[in-house]
């Protein structure tokens, strides 16, 4: 038998980097949540709600070409169990061309719904900014056409603001089928909602649900028309001395995406927009100034967006070390099997929509979308106006 070649310093370094990539990925997806769970039990920060008079609320519905769903959305809001004299609805229309604005004005104008329209398309945040400038509420609720609320949804999302330290509140995402009946959430959504709950209990959320969130007017004073509002609002709240929290009593119901390709494109856009916000608010990543929250931001966002690099390092490092290391060979084999499984799951819908196949496919797609997003971001691409995913 031939003896194994002796491991050189470079090969040992490659193997060490391969296992470092494994450890980083494990920390981001498992270690960070476990540490949050430990801290939540050790020093949890519950939201201290008290009974107070209903604050004045403005609900801002952002829409671009939403004529097919705007009636259902506005009827859902008008039927909310909240004092009508303390609650206004503003539709922020981003230059729709399908008659959405006419529906709002002619059918809902006399029912207390106000239209704020951009004549030239400027993007979701620019439409929201215009609505914020013309709103009167002390609490601003941001939502989109495809998301429905429980009858007590507005009252529920407003309640945590009775705690003076709460600056923003996020909903819990819930899937429904196209006929409106409940659907089982995927593992990823359940994971994300659990992570939000833990972050909320420990300190502050690092991002809000883009389909339904609320913020104090003070947090929205310098509302940006260039930066993703769901991510930036959480960061601004912390910068101003507040915290952003998730409330399990606040549900936003929406249907899953119909096209897998559309989902991949949405992920790429979301990461590009997220990277833009992260670098604009990079001071919040300084643990000397922002303590626990800086750790949360680094672990969740920076960690998640650097996992693809860790995966590449693991693949290359284990391949280089395989000739001289059994553990590296096993690690390489496991990776190749996982990637092959993801390819098969993507090619065979029956395997890709259930069980381990779905998880593998989703994990690979997520990290592939992050690679694409980084590439486009480093080339200087920024996304302001983009069409919402069809739901």
N, C-alpha and C positions, 0 to 999 in steps of 0.2 A: 504493500500500500504506500501511496505517496504521503509524505508528511505535509501537514498544513503549513503554508507559508507563515513566517513569523510576522506578527502584527507590528507595523511601524507606528511611529508617533502619530502620523497623519491619519492612519486607519483607526487608531484608538480614539483620536479626536472626532472622527466622523461618527463612530459608534456612540460616543458620549453625546454628541449633538443630536443624534437620532433619538436617544432616550430622553434628552432634554425637551425635544419637540413633543414626545408622548406626555411627559409630565406637565408641560404648559397647557396642552389641550385638555388633559384631565383636570387641571386646576380651573380652567375657564368654565368648563361645563359641569364639574362635580365639586371640586374643592371650594370654589367661591360660594356656591349655594350652601354647602355644609358649614362654612365659616359664618355665613349670614344666619343660619339656623342657630348656631351656638350663641352668637351675639344677641339674637332676638330673645333667647331665653335668659341670657345673662343680664342684658341691659336694654330690653325692648322699650320703645317710645310709643305708647298708645296715643291715638288721637283723642283729645279730651273734648268731647262734644257736650254742649249744654243747650237747653231750650231757649231760643231767642226768636224775636219777631222775624218773619220771612223777609230776607233781604231782597232788594230790587235786582232782578236778573234780566240779562239780555242773552237770548239764544241766537247764535250766529250760524246760519246754515250756508256752507260754501258749496257752490254748484257751478259746473260747466256742462252745458248740454244734458241737463237732467230732467227733461220733460216727462220721461216715462215713469219717474219715481217721485217727482216733487209733490204731487197731490197726497200720496200716501204718507210722505214725510211730514208735511205741514198738518195734515189731519191728526197724525200721531202727537204732534207738539201742541196743537190747539186743545186736544183732549187731556192734557196733563193735569194732574191733581195739584194745582198750585194757584195761589190767589192771582186772578187774571190782572188785577190792577198793579201787581208787583212784578210783572213778567211781560217782556216784549220779544217778538220774533222778528229777526232781520235776515233776509235772504241776500247773501253776498254773491252776486252773479258775475262770473268771470267771462263776460262777453259771449254768452251763449248765442248760438245761431239756430237753435231748434225750437224757439218759441217759449222757452222756460220763463223768461221775463214776463211775457204776456199772460201766461197762466197765473203767475204770482199776482200781478197787478189787477187783472180782471176778475179772478175767482177768489182771491184771498185778501185783496187790499181793504175791503170793507169788513174783514174779520180780524183786523188788528195786525196783519202781517205787512211789514215794510220792506221795500226793495231798494237795495243799493247795488247799482250796476256799473261795471267797468265797460266802457265802449270799445276799448282796445285791450285784448287779452294780456294780462300781466302775471297770471299764476295764482295759485291758491292763497299764498300769504298776502299778496297785494290786495286781493279781494277781501280777505279777512281784515287787513289793516284799514281799508276804507270803511268797513262795517264798524270796527272798533271806534274809529274817529267820530262816527255819528250815533254811537250807542249811549244809553243813559244808565245802564245797570252797574251796580257795585260789584256784582259777580258776572263774569262773562263765560258763557258755555259755548264751546265750539264743537260742531258736529257736521256730518256730511249727509247727502241725500240717501245713501244706502244703509244707514244705521237707524234702527228703531229703538225706542225706549219703553220701559215699563210705564204704566200710568203714573207711578210715583217717582219716575226717574229724575225729574228736575229737583224735586224736594230732596231726594236722596243724595244727589251730587252736590247740593248746596250745604247740606247738614255739616260736613266736616269743617267748613269755614268758621263755625262757631269757636273753633280752636284758633286763637290768634296767631299761632305759629304756622298754620297751614296756608300756603300761598297758591297751591294748585292741586287739583284732584283728577285722577284718572279713572275711567271706567274699567270694568272687567269685560273682555271680549267674549262673545258667545256666538257660535255658529247656528244658523237656522237653514232649513232647506228652502227651495224657491217658493214653496207654498206657505212658508212661515212657521212650520212646525220645528221643534227643537231637533238639532242634529248632534251627534257625538263629536266632541272636540278631539282633534288629533293630539298625539303625545306632545308635539312641539308647543301647541297653544296652551295645554295644561301646564307644561314646564314653565313657559314664559309667565303665565299668570301667577304661578307659585313663586317664581323669582321676584316678581313685582311685589307680591304680598310681603315677602321677607325683607326686601329693600325698604319698603314702607315702614315696617316694624323696627328696623335698625336705625334708619336715618331718613333718607329721601330717595324717591324714585330718580333714576337717571334719564327717564323718558316717559312720555305719556302716550296713551292710545290716540292715534291721529283721528280716529272716527268719533270719539266722544271724550272731551276733557273740559275742565273748567279752571278758571284762574281769577284771582282778585284783579280789579282794575289797576292797582298799583304795579302789579307784575307786568301788565300789558302797556304801560306808558310809552316805552320805547320799542313797541312792536315792530319787528323787522319784516319788510316785504321781500327779503332775499333769502332768509334762513328758515328751515323747516320748523314750523311753530310747535309741533308736539314735542320735539326734542329740546328746542331752545327755551320754551316756557319753563320746563322743569329746571333747567340750568339757571335761568334768570331768577326764579323763585329762590334758589339757594344763594345766589349772589347777593340778593337783597335781604337775606337773613331769615327767609321762610323755609319750609320744606314742602316737597311734593309727595302726595300719598295716593295709595290705591284703596278704594272702598269696595268691599265684597258685596255691598248692597246696591251698587250702581252697575247695571248691565247695559252693554251696547250690543244689539242683535244685528248680525249681518250675514249674508250668504257667502259661501266660499266661492273662490274664483272658478270660472268655467274652463279657462284655458291654462294649461301648464306653462306654455310659452309666455303668456301674459304674466304669470306669477314670477317667472325668472326675471323678466324685464322690470317688474315692480321692485324686486329685491335689489337689482342693480341701482335703480333710481334712488331707492331708500338709503342705500349705503353711501352713494355719492352725496346726497343731501345731508346725511348724518356726519360725514367727514368734514363737510363745509362748516357745519355748526361747531363740531368739536374743535377745529383749529381756530375758529372765531372766538370761542370761549375757553381757550386753552389754559387760562389762569386757574380755572377750577380744578385742574389736574395736579395742582401743587399741594401735596399733603401737609406741608408746613403751615399753610394758610387755611386749608379746608378739610383737614383731618380725615375722618371716616368717609365723607362724601367723595373726596379725591380718590380714595381707595376703591370705592364703589364704581366710580366713573372709569377708572383705569381697568378694573377687573372686568366690568361688564362690556363697555363699548370698545375700549382699546384691545382688551383681551379677545373679544369675539372677532374683531376685525384683523387680528394678527394670527389667528389660528391657521389660515391657509399657508402662511409662511412656515409655521411649525410643522404642518403636514408635509410640505415640500422638503424641508430639512430632514424630517424623519425618513421619508422615502429615499432620498439621495444618500443620506448617511448610512442607512441600513443596507442599501445596495452595495456601497463601497466596502462595508465591513463584513459582508456575507462570506467571502472566501475564507476568512480567518475566525469567524465568530458564529457559533451555533445560535446564540440568542438573537443576533442580528439577522440571521437567515430565517429564523422563526418569525421575527417581527416583519421582515420583508414579505414573507409568505402570507401572513395575516392581512397586510395592507393590500396585496394584490388580489386576494380573495374578496376583500371588502369592496374594492373598486370594481372588480368584475361583477359582483353581486349588484352593485348600483347600476351598472350598465344594463344588465339583464332586466332589472326592475324597471328601468326607464323604457326598455324596448317591449316589455310584456306588461301591458296595463294591469292585468289581473294580479301580477306579483308586485307591481309598483304601488298599488293602492291599499295594501293590507300588510300587517305584521312587520317583520324585520326588513322585508324588501322596501316598504314605504319609508322606514326610518333611514336605511342606507341611502336610498335615492335622495331623500330630502337633505341629509347631511352633506352629500357630495354637491348637490345643486346649490345649497346655501353658500358653501365655501367657494364654489366656482363663480358664483355671482359676486362674491366679495373680491376675488381676483380681478374680474372684469371691471368692477367699480373702482378699485385702486388704480388700475391702468388708465381708465378714463379720467379719474380725478387728477392724477399726476401729470396728465397731458394738458391740464387746465380746464377741463370741462366742469361747468357748474349748471345745475338744473333749477330753473325758477318756475317756468310754466310747463306742466305736463298733464296729460289726460289721466283722470282717475281710472283705476282698473274696473272693468265691467263686473258687477256682482249680481 
